[in-house]
Amino acid sequence: MPKPYRIRLEEAEHGDVKTARVAYQQAIDSGVPEQAAMAAVDLRVLEYEQGKLHAARAACQTALGSGVRQQAARAAANLGDMDHQQGNLDAARVAYQQAINPGIPKQAARAAANLQALGSVPAHSHAARVAGQHI
């Protein structure tokens, strides 16, 4: 019987990056929506830390398409962060707005604060109110 995702992941994280990638990919391929979406978001972190921006972006897209609102919001916020760091401010704004739309408070507040930092949110907007409520 295969080990649960988190146990395999913990083992992989204490090993090497290749093993961690395999554990994440197995979870993504598992067919369990929440587990797959969570693994995709986690894989994004691993790939980003390894400097594999294209792979990190692909992992975010997987989570965005998962239908799991909380993980999709995290992925959108992560995409916004990556775009912002790379100077692609228009794409960052779009991604941050995607992170706000599902209404997950933590991600919405993070994304709204980042939009405000970009000067993209009028003080009276819904995003500004969200940022003020959760920061």
Secondary structure, DSSP 8 states (H G I E B T S, - for coil): ----HHHHHHHHHTS-HHHHHHHHHHHHTTS-HHHHHHHHHHHHHHHHHTT-HHHHHHHHHHHHTT--HHHHHHHHHHHHHHHHHTT-HHHHHHHHHHHHTT--HHHHHHHHHHHHHTT-S-TTSHHHHHHHHH-
